[in-house]
Amino acid sequence: MNKTIGLICGSLRKESYNRIIAEALPELDDSIEFRWIELKDLPLFNEDLEVGGDPETITTFKISIQEVDGIIIVSPEYNSGIPGVLKNALDWASRPPKSSVLHRKPVGVIGATPGGLGTAFAQMQIRQTLEAVQAHVLPFQKILISQVLEKIDSDHKMLTDEKTKRYLQRYLQQFIHWIDHLPILD
């Protein structure tokens, strides 16, 4: 059975390297349906905004997460950590705590950076947040794309590095296999 995977980019920048990587994923496996889950219109998290129900943008965001079989987050690293816009989105998705749309949702994490560490610190923080809300984070598999400027064509907004494409393709296959075999624990 084909899976539907939500794509979340942890950067709002129009020319984001991580968005270029995320946009390459659908080309690597045509058996998966991908849907974008956007962050740009989400207000800053504030419990006062929940009084009387979530704002419309938050309701739409949460429904987008509910409707997919899993999520892949593709995120940069800012100052050795998680981008604020992504942390804000995860905080919104974690509400209400006992019935969050992230609870038991399979999630994969990918990151790209012009630097040498490939978003290792941001991914640790993303995983920490996801584990705190009891999302199922793909274990043992990390996609840390360093030196991303050597692997993309920024002008044409496309991934050009064949080795990285193969790496991402294997990751997608492992993610889908993992979703299919994820034990349901109560």
C-alpha positions as CSV (number, residue, x, y, z in Angstrom):
1,M,0.0,0.0,0.0
2,N,1.4,3.4,-0.9
3,K,2.2,5.8,1.9
4,T,1.5,9.5,2.2
5,I,4.4,11.4,3.7
6,G,4.2,15.0,5.0
7,L,7.2,17.2,4.2
8,I,8.1,20.0,6.7
9,C,10.9,22.4,5.9
10,G,12.4,24.0,9.0
11,S,13.4,27.1,7.0
12,L,11.2,29.9,5.7
13,R,13.8,31.3,3.4
14,K,12.7,31.3,-0.2
15,E,16.1,30.0,-1.4
16,S,16.5,27.5,1.4
17,Y,19.0,24.7,0.8
18,N,16.8,22.4,2.9
19,R,13.7,23.1,0.8
20,I,15.8,22.2,-2.3
21,I,16.6,18.9,-0.6
22,A,13.0,18.3,0.4
23,E,11.7,19.1,-3.1
24,A,14.1,16.4,-4.5
25,L,12.5,13.7,-2.3
26,P,9.3,13.1,-4.5
27,E,11.6,12.5,-7.5
28,L,13.4,9.8,-5.7
29,D,10.5,7.5,-5.0
30,D,7.3,7.7,-7.1
31,S,5.5,5.0,-4.9
32,I,5.2,7.6,-2.1
33,E,2.7,10.5,-2.2
34,F,4.2,13.6,-0.6
35,R,2.3,16.6,0.8
36,W,3.8,19.8,2.0
37,I,3.0,20.9,5.5
38,E,3.9,24.6,5.7
39,L,4.9,26.6,8.7
40,K,5.0,30.2,7.4
41,D,1.5,31.2,8.6
42,L,1.7,29.7,12.1
43,P,1.4,32.3,15.0
44,L,3.9,32.1,17.8
45,F,2.8,29.5,20.3
46,N,0.8,31.1,23.1
47,E,-1.7,29.1,25.3
48,D,-4.0,32.2,25.3
49,L,-4.6,31.6,21.6
50,E,-6.0,28.1,22.4
51,V,-8.9,29.6,24.5
52,G,-12.0,28.9,22.6
53,G,-10.2,26.6,20.1
54,D,-7.1,26.7,18.0
55,P,-6.6,29.5,15.4
56,E,-7.7,28.4,11.9
57,T,-4.1,28.1,10.7
58,I,-3.2,25.8,13.6
59,T,-6.3,23.6,13.0
60,T,-5.3,23.3,9.3
61,F,-1.7,22.5,10.3
62,K,-2.8,19.8,12.8
63,I,-5.2,18.2,10.2
64,S,-2.3,18.1,7.7
65,I,-0.3,16.1,10.2
66,Q,-3.2,13.8,11.0
67,E,-3.8,12.9,7.4
68,V,-0.4,11.6,6.6
69,D,1.2,8.2,7.4
70,G,4.5,9.8,8.5
71,I,6.4,13.1,8.4
72,I,9.9,13.9,7.2
73,I,11.4,17.1,8.6
74,V,14.1,18.7,6.5
75,S,15.8,21.4,8.6
76,P,18.8,23.7,8.7
77,E,20.7,24.3,11.9
78,Y,20.8,27.9,13.3
79,N,23.4,28.7,15.9
80,S,24.0,25.0,16.7
81,G,20.3,24.4,17.3
82,I,16.7,24.0,16.0
83,P,15.2,26.8,14.0
84,G,12.7,28.8,16.0
85,V,10.0,28.4,13.4
86,L,10.3,24.6,13.6
87,K,10.3,24.5,17.4
88,N,7.2,26.8,17.3
89,A,5.4,24.4,14.9
90,L,6.3,21.3,17.0
91,D,5.0,23.1,20.1
92,W,1.7,23.8,18.4
93,A,1.5,20.2,17.1
94,S,2.1,18.9,20.6
95,R,-1.2,20.3,21.9
96,P,-3.2,19.0,23.6
97,P,-0.5,16.9,25.4
98,K,-2.5,13.7,25.8
99,S,-3.9,13.6,22.3
100,S,-1.3,15.4,20.2
101,V,-1.3,14.8,16.4
102,L,2.4,13.9,16.9
103,H,1.7,11.2,19.4
104,R,2.9,7.9,17.8
105,K,3.4,9.7,14.4
106,P,6.4,8.2,12.5
107,V,8.9,11.0,11.8
108,G,12.2,11.1,9.9
109,V,14.7,13.9,10.2
110,I,17.0,15.2,7.5
111,G,19.2,18.3,7.5
112,A,21.6,20.1,5.2
113,T,24.1,22.9,5.8
114,P,27.0,24.6,4.0
115,G,29.1,23.7,7.0
116,G,30.9,20.5,8.0
117,L,28.7,19.0,10.7
118,G,25.5,18.5,8.7
119,T,23.0,19.8,11.2
120,A,24.0,17.3,13.9
121,F,23.1,19.6,16.8
122,A,19.8,20.7,15.4
123,Q,18.8,17.1,14.8
124,M,19.6,16.2,18.4
125,Q,17.2,18.9,19.6
126,I,14.5,18.0,17.0
127,R,14.7,14.4,18.2
128,Q,14.6,15.4,21.8
129,T,11.4,17.5,21.2
130,L,9.8,14.7,19.2
131,E,10.6,12.1,21.8
132,A,9.1,14.3,24.5
133,V,5.8,14.4,22.7
134,Q,6.0,10.6,22.0
135,A,6.4,10.8,18.3
136,H,8.1,7.7,16.8
137,V,11.4,9.0,15.4
138,L,13.2,6.8,12.9
139,P,16.0,5.3,15.0
140,F,19.7,5.0,14.0
141,Q,19.2,6.7,10.6
142,K,20.6,10.2,10.3
143,I,20.8,12.2,7.1
144,L,23.4,14.9,7.8
145,I,24.2,16.6,4.6
146,S,27.3,18.8,4.9
147,Q,28.8,21.0,2.3
148,V,25.4,21.3,0.7
149,L,26.5,24.0,-1.7
150,E,28.6,21.4,-3.5
151,K,25.6,19.1,-3.9
152,I,22.9,21.4,-5.3
153,D,22.4,23.8,-8.1
154,S,21.1,26.9,-6.4
155,D,20.2,28.7,-9.6
156,H,17.9,25.9,-10.7
157,K,16.9,24.9,-7.2
158,M,17.8,21.2,-7.6
159,L,19.8,18.5,-6.0
160,T,22.6,17.5,-8.4
161,D,24.8,15.2,-6.3
162,E,24.1,11.5,-7.3
163,K,25.6,10.1,-4.1
164,T,23.3,12.2,-2.0
165,K,20.4,11.2,-4.2
166,R,21.1,7.5,-3.6
167,Y,21.6,8.2,0.1
168,L,18.2,9.9,0.3
169,Q,16.5,7.2,-1.8
170,R,17.7,4.5,0.7
171,Y,16.6,6.6,3.6
172,L,13.1,6.9,2.1
173,Q,12.9,3.1,1.5
174,Q,14.0,2.5,5.1
175,F,11.5,5.1,6.5
176,I,8.6,3.4,4.6
177,H,9.8,-0.1,5.7
178,W,10.0,1.1,9.3
179,I,6.5,2.6,9.2
180,D,5.2,-0.7,7.8
181,H,6.8,-2.7,10.6
182,L,6.5,-0.2,13.5
183,P,5.1,-2.1,16.5
184,I,2.0,-0.6,18.1
185,L,2.6,-0.2,21.8
186,D,-0.1,0.7,24.3
